[in-house]
Amino acid sequence: MREFLEIRDKILESDNIVVVSHVNPDGDAIGSGLALTLGLRKIGKKVRFILQDKYPDNISYLKDLKSIEQYDETKEYDFNLVICVDGATDDRLGATKALLKNRFVINFDHHISNTMYGDLNCVTEISSTSELIYKFLKFCGIEIDIDMAEALYTGLVNDTGNFTHNNVTTETFEMASELKRVGVDNSKIVREFFNTKTLAAIKLLGKAMYDMEYSEEKKLVYYFMSRAELDRFNGRKEDTEGIVERLIALKEAEVSLFLREDKVGVIKGSMRSKHDVDVNEIASIFNGGGHRKAAGFTSELPAEEIIKIVLEKL
């Protein structure tokens, strides 16, 4: 990609680098950010990976997780370049957005809703930011070791649904094949990442699947999980990951909507689409975004109002 050369040159002339990603980091945010951090350290760069939120428990198998820092607004951070991975907008970076101020910003992402907020932007429709970082590391001639490979593979299976989504290309499979050659245990990653759940996560999924609602006219399956419901099962927000994908499994449904009350007055929405509905366009109504078939948003509207707007838009 033509942007790679400019980005590589900027990195080579920078001494201290910070890598950041979005709030509530998922496998692609962690995978792409960690692999890039480890790769740039290999060529002698001083790099720190800083996030607003702690990494999720289901990626605890990855090496070097302890090197990931949580942002502390009381600290002074000394660096001259910030690289954002998997953040569609600078607001999605949460508190770490403050690190962008008066610094040169490189923006790696794969969301079509990206606002191009970097001084250098490398944004393309591809399976995952991890696939984009993989291509960049290969362009730079940086050898991908097993720790980097496991991080990249995690990002890959996160954003492809373990290669079930239509964002998978022949190049995606070629990347997976190369990571397998490096030594990735794909069955271990799928087992730990996808198939190991807390008791709270299993109970919350069961509750959502039992009480979900379906609009036959609009082909929308949806569910709202209140903060009280989350607390009832001693659940955390990461315990709700994957519910929106399970909802769309309903045979008749074309679109799924999962709403979670993060705190009183603030709702996080996730949407998925099976066929032709562009959920990125719907999410943009609430100043969110993502991809045509997978998007999210945050809103201060009541759940009933959000559902009404989505139904009207479909």
TASULZI-V872711 format. One line per field, one symbol per residue. phi: phi as a letter, one per 30 degrees, with the letter a starting at -180 (. if undefined). burial: 1 if it has 24 or more other ideal C-beta (glycine too) atoms within 12 Angstrom, else 0. A space follows every 50 residues. Layout:
# TASULZI-V872711
phi->???
burial->???
This chain:
# TASULZI-V872711
phi->.ddeddddddddccccbccbbddhdcddddddddddedddddciddbbcb bdcdddddcddddiddddccdbddccccabbbccbicdbddddiddeddd dibdccbcabdddechdddbcbbadbeadddddeddddddiddccddddd ddddddddccihicddddbddddddeddddddkdcddddddddcccbded ddddddddddcecbcddchccbaccddddddechdcdddcdjddddddde eddcbcbccbddaejbbccbbbbdbcdcddddddecicllbecaababbc ddeedddddddddd
burial->00110011011001001111111111111111111111111000101111 11101101101101100110100000101011111111111111111111 00111111111111011101111101111111111111010101001111 11111111111110101000010011011001010100110111001001 10011011100111000111111111101100101111111111111101 00111111111100001111111100111111111101111111111110 00100110110001
